[in-house]
Amino acid sequence: MAETLFTKIINRQIPADIVFEDNDLIAINDINPQAPVHILIIPKKVIPTINDLTEADMPLIGKMVFLAKKLAYEKGISSDGYRLVYNVNEGAGQTIFHLHLHLIGGRKMNWPPG
């Protein structure tokens, strides 16, 4: 599988504004933020899309969502509200085929989105 932008960030081949990292996940500020807070939560395990998840990945996905909750609190957006987004495939706006969760907040979120 070809390296993605995210694997290059994980491997420190290109710089990123890292806000969290452990053995399983890395979280970075989005370079094209759609709100005052826009963080990408990325598993270090390469999983191209949600469609590629296996049952064994359930703890990892739970960890991603829990980290989003923690970062939302730390960034001061947990009370006003925030959005969590997984884009799946090109038709939904996925441009990097390495699973990632968008944590977006700090402004009013309209519905329906895009």
N, CA, C and O atoms as a MOPAC input file, in Angstrom:
PM7 MOZYME 1SCF
protein

 N      0.84600 1    -1.18700 1     0.00000 1
 C      0.00000 1     0.00000 1     0.00000 1
 C      0.89100 1     1.25100 1     0.00000 1
 O      1.87200 1     1.32600 1     0.74100 1
 N      0.54400 1     2.20300 1    -0.81900 1
 C      1.31400 1     3.44200 1    -0.92900 1
 C      1.19800 1     4.24800 1     0.35800 1
 O      0.17600 1     4.21500 1     1.04300 1
 N      2.25900 1     4.96500 1     0.66700 1
 C      2.22400 1     5.84200 1     1.82900 1
 C      1.23400 1     6.96900 1     1.59300 1
 O      1.09100 1     7.47100 1     0.47800 1
 N      0.55700 1     7.35300 1     2.65900 1
 C     -0.34700 1     8.49500 1     2.59300 1
 C      0.29200 1     9.68200 1     3.30100 1
 O      1.32900 1     9.55200 1     3.95100 1
 N     -0.33000 1    10.81000 1     3.16500 1
 C      0.10300 1    12.00000 1     3.89800 1
 C      0.17700 1    11.69100 1     5.39000 1
 O      1.10400 1    12.13000 1     6.07000 1
 N     -0.79100 1    10.94200 1     5.89900 1
 C     -0.82000 1    10.65900 1     7.33300 1
 C      0.29600 1     9.71300 1     7.75600 1
 O      0.87100 1     9.89800 1     8.82900 1
 N      0.62200 1     8.70700 1     6.94800 1
 C      1.74300 1     7.83800 1     7.32000 1
 C      3.04000 1     8.62900 1     7.30300 1
 O      3.93100 1     8.37300 1     8.11300 1
 N      3.15600 1     9.57600 1     6.40200 1
 C      4.36400 1    10.42100 1     6.37700 1
 C      4.43900 1    11.30400 1     7.62400 1
 O      5.52800 1    11.55100 1     8.14200 1
 N      3.29400 1    11.77800 1     8.10500 1
 C      3.27100 1    12.55500 1     9.35800 1
 C      3.62900 1    11.64500 1    10.52900 1
 O      4.44600 1    12.01300 1    11.37300 1
 N      3.02800 1    10.46800 1    10.58600 1
 C      3.30800 1     9.51600 1    11.66500 1
 C      4.79200 1     9.16700 1    11.69700 1
 O      5.38500 1     9.06200 1    12.77000 1
 N      5.38700 1     8.98900 1    10.52700 1
 C      6.80000 1     8.61700 1    10.42300 1
 C      7.74700 1     9.81600 1    10.47000 1
 O      8.95800 1     9.66500 1    10.30600 1
 N      7.18300 1    11.01300 1    10.69700 1
 C      7.95300 1    12.25900 1    10.80700 1
 C      8.71300 1    12.60300 1     9.52700 1
 O      9.77700 1    13.22000 1     9.56700 1
 N      8.15400 1    12.19600 1     8.40500 1
 C      8.74100 1    12.56200 1     7.11500 1
 C      8.30300 1    13.95000 1     6.69600 1
 O      8.99800 1    14.61600 1     5.92800 1
 N      7.15600 1    14.39400 1     7.19400 1
 C      6.68500 1    15.75900 1     6.97300 1
 C      6.16300 1    16.30200 1     8.30600 1
 O      5.67200 1    15.53600 1     9.13500 1
 N      6.26400 1    17.60500 1     8.51600 1
 C      5.84200 1    18.17500 1     9.79700 1
 C      4.32900 1    18.32500 1     9.90300 1
 O      3.61900 1    18.39500 1     8.89900 1
 N      3.86400 1    18.37200 1    11.12900 1
 C      2.45500 1    18.63400 1    11.41400 1
 C      2.36800 1    19.24400 1    12.80500 1
 O      3.27600 1    19.09300 1    13.62300 1
 N      1.26500 1    19.93500 1    13.06000 1
 C      1.00200 1    20.52100 1    14.37200 1
 C      0.31000 1    19.45000 1    15.22400 1
 O     -0.91600 1    19.34300 1    15.22900 1
 N      1.10500 1    18.66900 1    15.93600 1
 C      0.60300 1    17.53300 1    16.70500 1
 C      0.05500 1    18.02700 1    18.03800 1
 O      0.72400 1    18.75700 1    18.76900 1
 N     -1.18600 1    17.61200 1    18.34400 1
 C     -1.79500 1    17.99500 1    19.62800 1
 C     -1.88700 1    16.81600 1    20.58800 1
 O     -2.13300 1    17.00500 1    21.77900 1
 N     -1.69000 1    15.59000 1    20.07700 1
 C     -1.72000 1    14.39200 1    20.92100 1
 C     -1.03900 1    13.26300 1    20.16500 1
 O     -1.10400 1    13.17900 1    18.93800 1
 N     -0.38100 1    12.39300 1    20.93400 1
 C      0.17700 1    11.18500 1    20.33000 1
 C      0.39700 1    10.12900 1    21.40400 1
 O      0.84300 1    10.42800 1    22.51200 1
 N      0.07300 1     8.88700 1    21.05400 1
 C      0.42300 1     7.74000 1    21.88200 1
 C      0.78300 1     6.59600 1    20.93700 1
 O      1.04300 1     6.83400 1    19.75800 1
 N      0.80300 1     5.37600 1    21.42900 1
 C      1.20000 1     4.23900 1    20.59000 1
 C      0.20700 1     3.92700 1    19.47800 1
 O      0.58700 1     3.34400 1    18.46300 1
 N     -1.06000 1     4.30600 1    19.65000 1
 C     -2.10900 1     3.94800 1    18.69800 1
 C     -2.58200 1     5.08500 1    17.81200 1
 O     -2.98600 1     4.86400 1    16.67000 1
 N     -2.53200 1     6.31100 1    18.34100 1
 C     -3.15700 1     7.44800 1    17.66000 1
 C     -2.22200 1     8.64700 1    17.59400 1
 O     -1.31000 1     8.80400 1    18.40600 1
 N     -2.48200 1     9.47900 1    16.60200 1
 C     -1.87600 1    10.80200 1    16.53700 1
 C     -3.00800 1    11.77500 1    16.21000 1
 O     -3.88700 1    11.45300 1    15.41100 1
 N     -2.99400 1    12.94000 1    16.80900 1
 C     -4.00800 1    13.96000 1    16.52600 1
 C     -3.27800 1    15.23200 1    16.11700 1
 O     -2.32800 1    15.66400 1    16.77000 1
 N     -3.74500 1    15.82100 1    15.01800 1
 C     -3.09400 1    17.01500 1    14.47400 1
 C     -4.13600 1    18.08300 1    14.16900 1
 O     -5.30100 1    17.77900 1    13.91300 1
 N     -3.70000 1    19.33400 1    14.19900 1
 C     -4.56500 1    20.41500 1    13.74300 1
 C     -4.65100 1    20.33700 1    12.22100 1
 O     -3.63900 1    20.17200 1    11.53900 1
 N     -5.87100 1    20.46000 1    11.69700 1
 C     -6.08800 1    20.41600 1    10.25000 1
 C     -5.43800 1    21.63400 1     9.59700 1
 O     -5.53700 1    22.74600 1    10.11600 1
 N     -4.77400 1    21.42400 1     8.45900 1
 C     -4.11400 1    22.54900 1     7.78000 1
 C     -5.11000 1    23.42400 1     7.02100 1
 O     -4.76300 1    24.52600 1     6.59500 1
 N     -6.34000 1    22.94600 1     6.85000 1
 C     -7.39500 1    23.72900 1     6.21400 1
 C     -8.62800 1    23.69900 1     7.11800 1
 O     -9.63900 1    23.08900 1     6.76700 1
 N     -8.55100 1    24.35200 1     8.27400 1
 C     -9.62900 1    24.21300 1     9.26400 1
 C    -10.95600 1    24.79000 1     8.78600 1
 O    -11.01500 1    25.83900 1     8.14300 1
 N    -12.01600 1    24.06200 1     9.12600 1
 C    -13.37200 1    24.48900 1     8.78500 1
 C    -14.07700 1    25.15100 1     9.97100 1
 O    -15.24300 1    25.53500 1     9.87600 1
 N    -13.36200 1    25.27600 1    11.07400 1
 C    -13.88800 1    25.90800 1    12.29000 1
 C    -12.68600 1    26.29500 1    13.15400 1
 O    -11.56300 1    25.87500 1    12.87700 1
 N    -12.92100 1    27.09500 1    14.20100 1
 C    -11.80700 1    27.47400 1    15.06400 1
 C    -11.04500 1    26.26700 1    15.64400 1
 O     -9.82900 1    26.33000 1    15.82300 1
 N    -11.74900 1    25.19300 1    15.93000 1
 C    -11.11300 1    23.93300 1    16.33500 1
 C    -11.40700 1    22.91400 1    15.24300 1
 O    -12.56500 1    22.61500 1    14.95400 1
 N    -10.36200 1    22.39300 1    14.64700 1
 C    -10.51000 1    21.34500 1    13.62900 1
 C     -9.29800 1    20.43200 1    13.75000 1
 O     -8.22100 1    20.72000 1    13.22800 1
 N     -9.50500 1    19.33200 1    14.44800 1
 C     -8.43700 1    18.37800 1    14.74100 1
 C     -8.74000 1    17.06600 1    14.03200 1
 O     -9.88200 1    16.60800 1    14.00900 1
 N     -7.70300 1    16.47000 1    13.45500 1
 C     -7.82100 1    15.15700 1    12.83400 1
 C     -7.23100 1    14.12700 1    13.78700 1
 O     -6.09000 1    14.25800 1    14.23000 1
 N     -8.01000 1    13.11400 1    14.09300 1
 C     -7.57000 1    12.01900 1    14.95800 1
 C     -7.32600 1    10.81700 1    14.05400 1
 O     -8.24100 1    10.32500 1    13.39300 1
 N     -6.07800 1    10.35100 1    14.03600 1
 C     -5.63300 1     9.39100 1    13.03800 1
 C     -5.04900 1     8.16200 1    13.72700 1
 O     -4.16100 1     8.29300 1    14.56900 1
 N     -5.53300 1     6.97600 1    13.38600 1
 C     -4.88900 1     5.78700 1    13.93600 1
 C     -3.54600 1     5.55500 1    13.25000 1
 O     -3.39200 1     5.84100 1    12.06300 1
 N     -2.59100 1     5.04500 1    13.99000 1
 C     -1.30300 1     4.72900 1    13.38300 1
 C     -1.40600 1     3.47200 1    12.51400 1
 O     -0.61700 1     3.28200 1    11.58900 1
 N     -2.37100 1     2.63000 1    12.81500 1
 C     -2.64600 1     1.47900 1    11.96000 1
 C     -3.30400 1     1.99800 1    10.68500 1
 O     -4.25700 1     2.77400 1    10.75500 1
 N     -2.81400 1     1.58700 1     9.54100 1
 C     -3.38400 1     2.05000 1     8.27500 1
 C     -4.65800 1     1.26100 1     7.98200 1
 O     -4.63300 1     0.04700 1     7.77500 1
 N     -5.76500 1     1.99000 1     7.97200 1
 C     -7.07700 1     1.46000 1     7.59600 1
 C     -7.61000 1     2.45500 1     6.57400 1
 O     -7.88900 1     3.59600 1     6.94200 1
 N     -7.76500 1     2.07600 1     5.30600 1
 C     -8.13900 1     3.06200 1     4.28800 1
 C     -9.46800 1     3.77700 1     4.55300 1
 O     -9.52900 1     5.00300 1     4.45800 1
 N    -10.52900 1     3.04100 1     4.88300 1
 C    -11.84500 1     3.65400 1     5.11000 1
 C    -12.58600 1     2.89200 1     6.20500 1
 O    -12.14900 1     1.82600 1     6.64000 1
 N    -13.69200 1     3.44200 1     6.63600 1
 C    -14.57100 1     2.74500 1     7.58000 1
 C    -14.96800 1     1.37800 1     7.01000 1
 O    -15.11800 1     0.41100 1     7.75700 1
 N    -15.13600 1     1.30500 1     5.70600 1
 C    -15.52400 1     0.04300 1     5.08100 1
 C    -14.48400 1    -1.05600 1     5.26000 1
 O    -14.79400 1    -2.23300 1     5.07500 1
 N    -13.26900 1    -0.69300 1     5.61400 1
 C    -12.19000 1    -1.65700 1     5.77800 1
 C    -11.99200 1    -2.09800 1     7.22700 1
 O    -11.08100 1    -2.87300 1     7.51800 1
 N    -12.83200 1    -1.61400 1     8.13200 1
 C    -12.72700 1    -2.00600 1     9.53200 1
 C    -13.05400 1    -3.48200 1     9.71900 1
 O    -13.84600 1    -4.06700 1     8.97900 1
 N    -12.41900 1    -4.06200 1    10.72900 1
 C    -12.75600 1    -5.42200 1    11.14800 1
 C    -13.22200 1    -5.36100 1    12.59500 1
 O    -13.09000 1    -4.33100 1    13.25600 1
 N    -13.75800 1    -6.45400 1    13.07600 1
 C    -14.18300 1    -6.49800 1    14.47100 1
 C    -13.02700 1    -6.19900 1    15.41700 1
 O    -13.21900 1    -5.60900 1    16.47900 1
 N    -11.83500 1    -6.60900 1    15.02500 1
 C    -10.65000 1    -6.37300 1    15.85500 1
 C    -10.34200 1    -4.88500 1    16.01600 1
 O     -9.62100 1    -4.50400 1    16.93900 1
 N    -10.87600 1    -4.04200 1    15.13600 1
 C    -10.62300 1    -2.59500 1    15.18800 1
 C    -11.56800 1    -1.84900 1    16.11900 1
 O    -11.39400 1    -0.64900 1    16.33100 1
 N    -12.56000 1    -2.52700 1    16.67800 1
 C    -13.53800 1    -1.82700 1    17.52500 1
 C    -12.90100 1    -1.07100 1    18.68700 1
 O    -13.29300 1     0.06900 1    18.93300 1
 N    -11.94200 1    -1.64100 1    19.41200 1
 C    -11.32800 1    -0.85700 1    20.50100 1
 C    -10.61200 1     0.40100 1    19.98900 1
 O    -10.62600 1     1.43400 1    20.65800 1
 N    -10.00200 1     0.31800 1    18.83400 1
 C     -9.30300 1     1.47000 1    18.26200 1
 C    -10.28400 1     2.59100 1    17.91700 1
 O    -10.01300 1     3.76100 1    18.18700 1
 N    -11.40600 1     2.23900 1    17.32900 1
 C    -12.42000 1     3.24700 1    16.97800 1
 C    -12.98200 1     3.88400 1    18.25300 1
 O    -13.18600 1     5.09600 1    18.30200 1
 N    -13.22600 1     3.08200 1    19.26500 1
 C    -13.67800 1     3.62200 1    20.54300 1
 C    -12.66000 1     4.57800 1    21.13600 1
 O    -13.02000 1     5.61400 1    21.69300 1
 N    -11.39000 1     4.22800 1    21.01600 1
 C    -10.32800 1     5.08800 1    21.53200 1
 C    -10.29000 1     6.41200 1    20.77500 1
 O    -10.03700 1     7.45600 1    21.37500 1
 N    -10.53600 1     6.38200 1    19.46800 1
 C    -10.56500 1     7.61200 1    18.67800 1
 C    -11.67800 1     8.53500 1    19.16200 1
 O    -11.46300 1     9.73400 1    19.33800 1
 N    -12.86200 1     7.97800 1    19.37600 1
 C    -14.00300 1     8.79000 1    19.81600 1
 C    -13.76200 1     9.32400 1    21.22700 1
 O    -14.08000 1    10.47800 1    21.51700 1
 N    -13.20700 1     8.49500 1    22.09700 1
 C    -12.92600 1     8.95500 1    23.45400 1
 C    -11.89000 1    10.07700 1    23.45000 1
 O    -12.00600 1    11.03200 1    24.21800 1
 N    -10.87700 1     9.96500 1    22.58900 1
 C     -9.88900 1    11.03800 1    22.47900 1
 C    -10.54900 1    12.31900 1    21.97600 1
 O    -10.21500 1    13.40800 1    22.44300 1
 N    -11.47700 1    12.20300 1    21.03500 1
 C    -12.19300 1    13.38200 1    20.54100 1
 C    -12.91900 1    14.08200 1    21.68600 1
 O    -12.87900 1    15.30700 1    21.79700 1
 N    -13.57200 1    13.31000 1    22.52400 1
 C    -14.27400 1    13.87500 1    23.68900 1
 C    -13.29500 1    14.60500 1    24.59700 1
 O    -13.57900 1    15.71100 1    25.05500 1
 N    -12.14300 1    13.99300 1    24.86000 1
 C    -11.12600 1    14.57800 1    25.72900 1
 C    -10.56600 1    15.87100 1    25.12800 1
 O    -10.41900 1    16.86700 1    25.83500 1
 N    -10.25600 1    15.86200 1    23.83900 1
 C     -9.72100 1    17.05900 1    23.18400 1
 C    -10.76000 1    18.17200 1    23.12900 1
 O    -10.42000 1    19.34600 1    23.28000 1
 N    -12.02800 1    17.81200 1    22.91200 1
 C    -13.08900 1    18.82800 1    22.90400 1
 C    -13.15600 1    19.53200 1    24.25400 1
 O    -13.32000 1    20.75100 1    24.31400 1
 N    -13.03200 1    18.78200 1    25.31700 1
 C    -13.02200 1    19.37400 1    26.65200 1
 C    -11.80200 1    20.29400 1    26.81700 1
 O    -11.92400 1    21.42800 1    27.28100 1
 N    -10.62200 1    19.78000 1    26.42600 1
 C     -9.39300 1    20.57200 1    26.57600 1
 C     -9.42500 1    21.85100 1    25.74600 1
 O     -8.85200 1    22.86200 1    26.15200 1
 N    -10.08400 1    21.82100 1    24.59400 1
 C    -10.15000 1    22.99600 1    23.71900 1
 C    -11.30800 1    23.92300 1    24.08000 1
 O    -11.48800 1    24.96600 1    23.45100 1
 N    -12.08300 1    23.55000 1    25.08000 1
 C    -13.15600 1    24.41800 1    25.55900 1
 C    -14.40000 1    24.43600 1    24.69100 1
 O    -15.15800 1    25.40600 1    24.71700 1
 N    -14.62300 1    23.37600 1    23.92100 1
 C    -15.80300 1    23.34200 1    23.04500 1
 C    -16.81700 1    22.28100 1    23.45500 1
 O    -17.84300 1    22.12200 1    22.79300 1
 N    -16.54800 1    21.55600 1    24.53200 1
 C    -17.44200 1    20.44800 1    24.89100 1
 C    -18.82000 1    20.92900 1    25.33700 1
 O    -19.81200 1    20.24800 1    25.08200 1
 N    -18.90700 1    22.08200 1    25.99500 1
 C    -20.20800 1    22.56900 1    26.47400 1
 C    -21.07100 1    23.11800 1    25.35000 1
 O    -22.26900 1    22.83900 1    25.29800 1
 N    -20.47600 1    23.89900 1    24.44400 1
 C    -21.25000 1    24.51000 1    23.35900 1
 C    -21.60100 1    23.50900 1    22.26300 1
 O    -22.60600 1    23.67100 1    21.57100 1
 N    -20.78800 1    22.49100 1    22.10700 1
 C    -21.06500 1    21.46400 1    21.11000 1
 C    -19.98200 1    21.38800 1    20.05200 1
 O    -19.25900 1    22.35000 1    19.79400 1
 N    -19.89600 1    20.23500 1    19.45800 1
 C    -18.89700 1    19.97200 1    18.41800 1
 C    -19.41600 1    18.86400 1    17.52600 1
 O    -20.40700 1    18.20200 1    17.83500 1
 N    -18.73500 1    18.67900 1    16.43100 1
 C    -19.13200 1    17.65500 1    15.46800 1
 C    -17.98200 1    16.67400 1    15.28200 1
 O    -16.81600 1    17.06800 1    15.23800 1
 N    -18.32500 1    15.38300 1    15.17200 1
 C    -17.37400 1    14.33300 1    14.84000 1
 C    -17.75800 1    13.78200 1    13.47600 1
 O    -18.91600 1    13.43700 1    13.24200 1
 N    -16.77800 1    13.70100 1    12.57300 1
 C    -17.07600 1    13.30100 1    11.19500 1
 C    -16.05200 1    12.28300 1    10.70000 1
 O    -14.84300 1    12.49400 1    10.79800 1
 N    -16.56200 1    11.18200 1    10.16800 1
 C    -15.76600 1    10.25400 1     9.36700 1
 C    -16.29100 1    10.38300 1     7.94100 1
 O    -17.47100 1    10.12800 1     7.70400 1
 N    -15.45400 1    10.77000 1     6.99200 1
 C    -15.83900 1    10.76600 1     5.58500 1
 C    -15.43500 1     9.40800 1     5.00900 1
 O    -14.33200 1     8.92400 1     5.26300 1
 N    -16.32900 1     8.79900 1     4.23800 1
 C    -16.05800 1     7.46800 1     3.69800 1
 C    -16.14400 1     7.50800 1     2.17400 1
 O    -17.22500 1     7.63400 1     1.59900 1
 N    -14.99800 1     7.40000 1     1.54700 1
 C    -14.83000 1     7.38800 1     0.09400 1
 C    -15.03000 1     8.77300 1    -0.52000 1
 O    -15.48500 1     9.70700 1     0.13900 1
 N    -14.68300 1     8.87300 1    -1.78000 1
 C    -14.64600 1    10.17300 1    -2.46100 1
 C    -15.98200 1    10.88900 1    -2.47500 1
 O    -16.03000 1    12.10800 1    -2.31200 1
 N    -17.07500 1    10.15200 1    -2.66800 1
 C    -18.39200 1    10.76700 1    -2.73600 1
 C    -18.78900 1    11.49600 1    -1.46600 1
 O    -19.63900 1    12.38600 1    -1.49500 1
 N    -18.17800 1    11.12200 1    -0.35400 1
 C    -18.45300 1    11.77000 1     0.93300 1
 C    -17.36700 1    12.77000 1     1.31200 1
 O    -17.41900 1    13.35900 1     2.39100 1
 N    -16.38800 1    12.96700 1     0.43600 1
 C    -15.36100 1    13.96100 1     0.68700 1
 C    -14.05100 1    13.42300 1     1.23500 1
 O    -13.17700 1    14.20600 1     1.60700 1
 N    -13.89300 1    12.09900 1     1.29300 1
 C    -12.61700 1    11.56200 1     1.76600 1
 C    -11.56300 1    11.75900 1     0.68300 1
 O    -11.73400 1    11.31300 1    -0.45100 1
 N    -10.48000 1    12.42600 1     1.04200 1
 C     -9.40700 1    12.68800 1     0.07900 1
 C     -8.11800 1    11.95100 1     0.42800 1
 O     -7.26800 1    11.73900 1    -0.43700 1
 N     -7.97200 1    11.56200 1     1.69400 1
 C     -6.81300 1    10.78100 1     2.12500 1
 C     -7.33400 1     9.42600 1     2.58900 1
 O     -8.13200 1     9.34800 1     3.52400 1
 N     -6.88900 1     8.37500 1     1.94200 1
 C     -7.41200 1     7.04800 1     2.24300 1
 C     -6.60400 1     6.37000 1     3.34700 1
 O     -5.93700 1     5.35300 1     3.15700 1
 N     -6.71100 1     7.00100 1     4.50300 1
 C     -6.19000 1     6.52500 1     5.77900 1
 C     -7.21900 1     7.05300 1     6.77800 1
 O     -7.32400 1     8.25900 1     6.99900 1
 N     -7.96300 1     6.14700 1     7.36700 1
 C     -9.05200 1     6.50100 1     8.26800 1
 C     -8.66000 1     7.64000 1     9.20800 1
 O     -7.55900 1     7.64300 1     9.75900 1
 N     -9.55600 1     8.59900 1     9.38800 1
 C     -9.34000 1     9.68300 1    10.33200 1
 C    -10.67800 1    10.27100 1    10.75100 1
 O    -11.64900 1    10.25800 1     9.99600 1
 N    -10.70300 1    10.77800 1    11.95100 1
 C    -11.89900 1    11.36700 1    12.54000 1
 C    -11.67700 1    12.86400 1    12.67000 1
 O    -10.67900 1    13.30700 1    13.23800 1
 N    -12.61700 1    13.64100 1    12.14000 1
 C    -12.55900 1    15.10200 1    12.26700 1
 C    -13.29200 1    15.50500 1    13.55300 1
 O    -14.43900 1    15.11400 1    13.76800 1
 N    -12.63000 1    16.27800 1    14.39200 1
 C    -13.24100 1    16.94200 1    15.54100 1
 C    -13.34300 1    18.40900 1    15.15400 1
 O    -12.33000 1    19.08300 1    14.96800 1
 N    -14.57900 1    18.89900 1    15.03300 1
 C    -14.81000 1    20.25400 1    14.53600 1
 C    -15.70400 1    21.00300 1    15.52800 1
 O    -16.75200 1    20.49600 1    15.92700 1
 N    -15.29000 1    22.20500 1    15.92200 1
 C    -16.10500 1    22.99100 1    16.84100 1
 C    -15.58700 1    24.39800 1    17.00400 1
 O    -14.63000 1    24.81400 1    16.35100 1
 N    -16.24500 1    25.12100 1    17.89400 1
 C    -15.86300 1    26.50400 1    18.14100 1
 C    -16.68100 1    27.49200 1    17.34500 1
 O    -16.41700 1    28.69400 1    17.37800 1
 N    -17.67000 1    26.99500 1    16.63100 1
 C    -18.61500 1    27.85000 1    15.90800 1
 C    -19.93300 1    27.09500 1    15.79400 1
 O    -19.98700 1    25.89400 1    16.05800 1
 N    -20.98300 1    27.78600 1    15.40500 1
 C    -22.29500 1    27.16700 1    15.21200 1
 C    -22.21800 1    26.21300 1    14.02800 1
 O    -21.75400 1    26.58800 1    12.95100 1
 N    -22.66700 1    24.99700 1    14.22600 1
 C    -22.71100 1    23.99700 1    13.16200 1
 C    -24.12800 1    23.96300 1    12.57400 1
 O    -25.10700 1    23.73700 1    13.28500 1
 N    -24.20700 1    24.18800 1    11.28700 1
 C    -25.51200 1    24.16100 1    10.62100 1
 C    -25.86900 1    22.74700 1    10.20600 1
 O    -24.99900 1    21.88600 1    10.06600 1
 N    -27.16100 1    22.51700 1    10.01100 1
 C    -27.64100 1    21.21500 1     9.56800 1
 C    -28.66000 1    21.42700 1     8.46200 1
 O    -29.49700 1    22.31900 1     8.60300 1
 N    -28.65100 1    20.69900 1     7.41000 1
 C    -27.71400 1    19.60900 1     7.15800 1
 C    -26.36800 1    20.15600 1     6.66300 1
 O    -26.29900 1    21.23800 1     6.08000 1
 N    -25.30100 1    19.38300 1     6.90900 1
 C    -23.99300 1    19.79000 1     6.41200 1
 C    -23.92900 1    19.59400 1     4.90700 1
 O    -24.67700 1    18.79200 1     4.34800 1
 N    -23.02300 1    20.33700 1     4.24000 1
 C    -22.72700 1    20.22900 1     2.81100 1
 C    -23.54500 1    19.37800 1     2.01200 1
 O    -23.32400 1    19.26400 1     0.80700 1

